């Protein structure tokens, strides 16, 4: 199945999100709004197997390129820390006329979702935090592991984005997956195109330097932050996530007042891409309250 056939029934649109041109892959015309956001240097194609199936559950689904990502604007007059991604999400909700939306956030997207729930709880409905970033548990071992993960993510992303080639991009994508064969030529070509967009080099370099950088760690959510989030949150993990172990997700789900935990097997960081049927079932049930 190609991206084209997977997306049949969806529409690519560009919205003016408060001055930031934002790409969205959308399906569904009734029901609650759902915004899907991927990880660092991710793009809507990561959700190519999810948008239409979730819309069939009676939802209005919008997978977006986060600020600085994909075909969304890459401003160089912002600092790519979590508050700017939250601001972009809120501006996107305004652009589509949604007072409130559920958020499905993978990796960086999960951090954005929790940050938005923390600062603007009335704008956010249910949250799916899938192999997500942004959680800092209180114990010293978890803090050390978290710092190591941030550095590793920055290192592998820099290697892929500096003078990118098909080989370096494939290596970065294979790092996200449990099974290397999940990385298709189409996916490699798509990401390489985004990494080499004319005029986008400065914004991409700024994004890669700042989002996983040490200063952004000030916006990590501690255990006390998680305990104050009243939203229903599905913490969704995998058995082969290359970044944060499932034990962190399990602990976070217990701290969240209305958290629950689910594990999908035989998948790496991109659970929505490697195991789309299982992802769509678990996430769809959660979002519609089944």
C-alpha positions in Angstrom: 0.0 0.0 0.0 1.4 3.4 -1.0 0.8 6.7 0.8 -1.6 7.6 -2.0 -3.9 4.6 -1.5 -3.7 4.8 2.3 -4.9 8.4 2.2 -7.8 7.8 -0.1 -10.7 9.6 1.5 -8.5 12.2 3.2 -7.6 15.7 2.0 -4.4 17.7 2.3 -5.1 21.2 3.3 -3.0 24.3 4.3 -4.3 26.5 7.1 -3.2 29.9 8.3 -2.5 29.2 11.9 -2.1 32.7 13.2 0.4 33.6 10.6 2.1 30.1 10.3 1.2 28.2 7.2 0.4 24.7 8.4 -0.1 21.5 6.5 -2.8 19.1 7.6 -4.0 15.7 6.3 -7.8 15.6 7.2 -10.7 13.2 7.1 -14.1 13.3 8.7 -16.8 16.0 8.8 -18.7 15.2 12.0 -17.8 14.4 15.6 -15.1 15.6 17.9 -11.9 17.2 16.4 -8.7 15.2 16.8 -5.3 16.6 16.1 -2.4 14.2 15.5 1.2 15.5 16.0 4.4 13.5 15.4 7.9 13.6 16.7 11.1 15.6 16.0 11.4 16.1 12.2 8.3 14.0 11.8 5.5 14.8 9.3 1.9 13.8 8.6 3.0 10.8 6.5 3.8 9.1 9.9 0.0 9.0 10.4 -0.9 8.0 6.9 -2.4 4.7 8.0 -4.4 6.3 10.8 -6.3 9.4 9.6 -9.0 7.7 7.5 -9.6 4.7 9.9 -10.0 7.0 12.9 -12.3 9.3 10.9 -14.5 6.3 10.2 -15.0 6.1 14.0 -17.0 9.3 13.8 -14.2 11.8 14.4 -12.8 14.9 12.5 -9.1 14.0 12.2 -6.3 16.4 11.4 -2.7 15.1 11.2 -0.5 18.2 11.1 3.1 19.0 10.5 4.2 20.8 13.7 5.9 24.1 13.4 9.3 23.8 11.7 8.4 20.3 10.4 7.4 18.9 7.0 5.7 21.5 4.8 4.6 23.7 7.7 6.4 27.1 8.0 9.9 27.0 9.5 10.3 30.4 11.1 13.7 31.4 12.4 12.4 34.2 14.7 11.1 31.7 17.3 12.8 29.4 19.9 11.9 25.8 19.3 11.0 24.9 22.9 7.8 23.3 24.0 5.8 26.5 24.5 6.1 27.5 20.8 4.7 24.1 19.7 1.8 24.5 22.2 1.2 28.0 20.8 1.2 26.5 17.3 -1.4 23.9 18.3 -3.7 26.5 19.8 -3.4 28.7 16.7 -4.2 25.6 14.6 -7.3 25.0 16.7 -8.4 28.6 16.1 -7.8 28.2 12.4 -10.1 25.2 12.1 -12.7 26.8 14.4 -12.3 24.2 17.1 -12.8 25.4 20.7 -11.5 22.1 21.9 -9.9 19.0 20.5 -8.5 15.6 21.5 -4.8 15.3 20.8 -2.9 12.2 19.7 0.8 13.0 20.2 3.6 10.7 19.3 7.1 11.5 20.8 7.4 15.3 20.7 3.7 15.4 19.9 2.9 13.8 23.3 5.0 16.4 25.0 3.0 19.1 23.2 -0.3 17.6 24.2 0.6 17.4 27.9 2.0 21.0 27.8 -1.2 22.3 26.2 -3.3 20.5 28.8 -1.2 22.0 31.5 -1.4 25.6 30.2 -4.8 25.6 28.4 -6.8 22.8 29.9 -10.1 24.0 28.4 -8.8 23.7 24.8 -7.8 20.0 25.2 -10.0 16.9 25.4 -8.6 13.4 25.7 -4.9 12.8 25.1 -3.0 9.9 23.6 0.6 10.1 24.7 2.2 7.5 22.3 5.9 6.6 23.0 5.9 10.2 24.1 8.5 12.6 25.2 8.4 15.3 27.9 8.1 13.2 31.1 10.7 13.6 33.8 10.2 11.2 36.8 11.6 12.3 40.1 14.2 9.6 40.8 17.8 10.2 40.0 18.1 7.2 37.7 15.1 8.3 35.6 16.5 11.8 35.4 19.9 10.5 34.1 18.2 8.3 31.6 16.1 11.2 30.3 19.1 13.4 29.8 20.8 10.5 27.9 17.8 10.0 25.6 17.6 13.7 24.8 21.3 13.7 23.8 20.9 10.5 21.7 17.9 12.0 19.9 19.8 15.1 19.0 22.8 13.2 17.8 20.9 10.8 15.5 18.8 13.7 14.1 21.8 15.9 13.4 23.5 13.0 11.6 20.4 12.6 9.4 19.8 16.3 8.7 23.3 17.6 8.1 24.0 17.0 4.4 21.3 14.4 4.2 21.5 11.5 1.8 19.0 8.6 1.2 21.3 6.4 3.3 21.5 8.8 6.3 17.7 9.3 6.2 17.1 5.6 6.0 19.3 5.0 9.0 17.4 7.6 11.0 14.1 6.1 10.1 15.2 2.5 10.8 16.2 3.7 14.3 12.5 4.6 14.8 11.3 1.1 13.8 11.4 -2.3 15.4 11.6 -3.9 11.9 13.9 -2.2 9.4 11.7 -3.4 6.5 9.0 -1.1 7.8 11.0 1.7 6.2 9.9 1.9 2.6 11.6 3.7 -0.2 8.6 6.0 -0.4 9.0 7.0 3.2 12.8 7.6 2.7 12.2 9.7 -0.3 9.5 11.7 1.4 11.6 12.6 4.4 14.6 13.4 2.3 12.5 15.9 0.4 11.5 17.6 3.6 15.1 17.6 4.8 16.3 19.3 1.6 13.5 21.9 1.0 15.1 25.0 -0.6 15.1 27.8 1.9 14.3 25.5 4.8 17.8 24.8 5.9 18.1 27.5 8.6 14.8 26.7 10.2 15.5 22.9 10.3 19.0 23.5 11.8 17.5 25.7 14.5 14.8 23.2 15.3 17.3 20.3 15.6 19.5 22.4 17.8 16.9 23.8 20.2 14.1 21.2 20.6 16.3 18.4 22.1 18.7 21.0 23.6 19.3 21.4 27.3 17.4 24.6 27.7 14.1 23.0 26.6 14.4 20.5 29.5 13.0 23.3 31.7 9.6 22.4 30.2 9.6 18.7 31.0 6.7 17.6 33.1 7.6 16.4 36.5 5.6 14.0 38.6 3.8 16.9 40.3 2.9 18.4 36.9 1.4 15.1 35.8 -0.6 14.8 39.0 -2.2 18.1 38.3 -3.5 17.1 34.8 -7.1 16.0 35.1 -7.6 15.0 31.4 -8.2 11.5 30.4 -4.8 10.3 29.1 -3.9 7.1 27.3 -0.2 6.4 27.7 0.6 4.1 24.8 3.9 2.3 24.6 5.6 -0.4 22.7 7.9 -3.3 23.6 10.8 -2.1 21.4 10.8 1.7 21.8 14.4 2.9 21.3 14.1 6.0 23.4 12.2 5.8 26.8 11.4 2.4 28.4 7.8 1.3 28.9 8.3 1.5 32.7 8.4 5.3 32.4 5.0 5.3 30.6 3.5 2.9 33.1 4.6 5.1 36.0 3.3 8.2 34.3 -0.1 6.6 33.7 -0.3 5.8 37.4 0.5 9.4 38.4 -2.0 11.0 36.0 -5.3 11.2 37.9 -7.2 9.8 34.8 -4.4 8.0 33.1 -4.4 4.5 31.7 -1.6 2.5 30.1 -1.5 0.2 27.0 1.3 -1.7 25.3 1.4 -2.6 21.7 3.9 -5.4 20.8 6.2 -5.8 17.8 6.7 -2.1 17.3 9.4 0.6 17.9 9.0 4.3 18.2 6.5 4.7 15.3 3.8 2.5 16.7 1.2 4.2 14.5 3.1 3.3 11.4 4.4 -0.2 12.3 1.2 -1.5 13.9 -1.5 0.6 12.4 -4.4 -1.8 13.0 -3.7 -2.3 16.7 -3.0 1.5 17.1 -6.2 2.5 15.3 -8.3 0.0 17.5 -6.8 1.1 20.8 -6.7 4.8 20.1 -10.1 4.8 18.4 -11.8 3.1 21.3 -10.2 5.6 23.7 -11.2 8.7 21.7 -14.8 7.7 21.3 -15.2 6.4 24.8 -15.8 2.8 23.8 
